[in-house]
Amino acid sequence: MNKWVLIIGFLSFLPMKAASQSRMVQVCADTAGENSVFVPIAKYLQRGDAECLAAWFAENLQVNVMGTVSNCSRSQARQIVRNFFTNYTPRDFEIVYTSGTYPMEYAVGNLDSGGNMFTITILVKTNESGNYIEQLKIEKQ
């Protein structure tokens, strides 16, 4: 009887282990790569989600929207980006270039808002408490 308990216990462990490994591979794939910090940022830009994007903003940052430059707080920047997304609803966003080295990296991407194309440049600084957008520049193509 103890033998069967051991076998059943062992067999029930196998699927859990495989599922756990599968989740781990997925998590690693989501965060792998030299530009992984830009993966969630790109997702929020594509969705036009100013709230989630603002979570990546530094306490104070520079926002440049079509030539209007503002050195502002996180909440002010969130409002500026929210207004931009209201006027130009994103349909697609793709990062086309990344560069930089620790602690400063940047990415350049194209935002399609359905009839209007924009180039977006994102400068991210890494410090002991995380990764933060220091500059966000939106230019009409």
Secondary structure, DSSP 8 states (H G I E B T S, - for coil): -HHHHHHHHHHHHHHHHHHHHHHHHHHHHHH-STTTTHHHHHHHHHHT-HHHHHTTEEEEEEEEETTEEEEEEHHHHHHHHHHHHHHS--SEEEEEEEEEETTEEEEEEEEE-SS-EEEEEEEEEEETTEEEEEEEEEEE-
